């Protein structure tokens, strides 16, 4: 996940939510001062980040995020670690397991 990908998602979300030109949104853009975003706007952004990237942001953490760049940093710093191929619920063979199981199940 690149910084630019996260920035583009945030930019697109804010442009759509606040009905403004995405070019106006940079990493230095303040949500409240520059975009006049209210608490509901910020709540929907947090929900979008949680749903899209699997990050969890508490109310206290959200209150500390004042700029678009800080939101990007938060996402990149809190991305869940990648799960192994097959997902977390797929059983993995033991490293010493063999296809011939006769030694473990004598006839």
C-alpha positions as CSV (number, residue, x, y, z in Angstrom):
1,X,0.0,0.0,0.0
2,X,1.6,3.2,-1.1
3,X,1.2,6.7,0.4
4,X,-0.2,8.0,-2.9
5,X,-2.9,5.3,-2.9
6,X,-4.1,6.2,0.6
7,X,-3.9,9.9,-0.2
8,X,-6.0,9.4,-3.4
9,X,-8.7,7.5,-1.5
10,X,-8.9,10.2,1.2
11,X,-8.9,12.9,-1.5
12,X,-11.7,11.2,-3.5
13,X,-13.8,10.6,-0.3
14,X,-13.5,14.2,0.8
15,X,-14.1,15.7,-2.6
16,X,-17.3,13.6,-2.9
17,X,-18.5,14.1,0.6
18,X,-17.8,17.9,0.7
19,X,-18.6,18.5,-3.0
20,X,-15.3,20.2,-3.8
21,X,-12.4,20.0,-6.3
22,X,-10.0,17.1,-5.4
23,X,-7.1,19.3,-6.5
24,X,-7.8,21.5,-3.6
25,X,-6.9,18.7,-1.2
26,X,-3.3,18.2,-0.3
27,X,-1.5,16.5,2.6
28,X,-1.3,19.9,4.3
29,X,-5.0,20.5,4.1
30,X,-6.7,20.9,7.5
31,X,-10.1,19.2,7.7
32,X,-11.8,21.9,9.7
33,X,-9.9,25.1,8.9
34,X,-9.5,24.5,5.1
35,X,-12.4,22.3,4.2
36,X,-15.0,23.4,6.9
37,X,-15.5,19.7,7.6
38,X,-17.8,19.0,10.6
39,X,-17.8,16.1,13.0
40,X,-20.1,14.0,10.8
41,X,-17.8,14.5,7.8
42,X,-14.9,13.4,9.8
43,X,-16.8,10.4,11.2
44,X,-17.6,9.2,7.7
45,X,-14.0,9.6,6.7
46,X,-12.9,7.5,9.7
47,X,-15.5,4.8,8.7
48,X,-14.2,4.8,5.1
49,X,-10.6,4.3,6.3
50,X,-11.6,1.5,8.7
51,X,-13.7,-0.3,6.1
52,X,-11.2,0.1,3.3
53,X,-7.9,-0.5,5.1
54,X,-9.0,-2.5,8.2
55,X,-7.5,0.1,10.5
56,X,-9.2,0.9,13.8
57,X,-9.3,4.5,15.0
58,X,-10.6,5.5,18.4
59,X,-12.4,8.7,19.0
60,X,-9.3,10.0,20.9
61,X,-7.0,9.1,17.9
62,X,-9.5,10.7,15.4
63,X,-9.5,13.9,17.4
64,X,-5.7,14.2,17.0
65,X,-5.8,13.8,13.2
66,X,-6.1,17.4,11.9
67,X,-4.7,17.2,8.4
68,X,-5.0,15.0,5.4
69,X,-1.3,14.1,5.8
70,X,-1.9,13.0,9.4
71,X,-4.8,10.8,8.2
72,X,-2.5,9.2,5.6
73,X,0.2,8.6,8.3
74,X,-2.3,7.0,10.6
75,X,-3.5,4.6,8.0
76,X,0.1,3.6,6.9
77,X,1.2,3.2,10.6
78,X,-1.9,1.1,11.5
79,X,-2.4,-1.2,8.5
80,X,-3.0,-4.7,9.7
81,X,-0.1,-7.0,9.0
82,X,-0.7,-9.0,5.8
83,X,-2.1,-12.4,6.5
84,X,-0.5,-15.5,5.0
85,X,-1.7,-16.7,1.6
86,X,-5.0,-18.4,2.0
87,X,-6.2,-16.2,4.8
88,X,-6.1,-16.7,8.6
89,X,-8.6,-19.5,8.8
90,X,-7.0,-21.9,6.3
91,X,-5.2,-24.7,8.1
92,X,-1.5,-24.9,7.3
93,X,0.3,-28.2,7.1
94,X,2.9,-28.9,9.7
95,X,6.4,-28.4,8.3
96,X,7.2,-32.1,9.1
97,X,4.0,-33.5,7.6
98,X,4.3,-35.8,4.6
99,X,1.9,-37.0,2.1
100,X,2.6,-40.6,3.1
101,X,0.9,-40.8,6.5
102,X,1.5,-44.5,7.0
103,X,4.2,-44.0,9.6
104,X,1.7,-42.2,11.8
105,X,-1.1,-44.7,11.2
106,X,0.3,-48.2,11.3
107,X,-2.0,-50.8,9.7
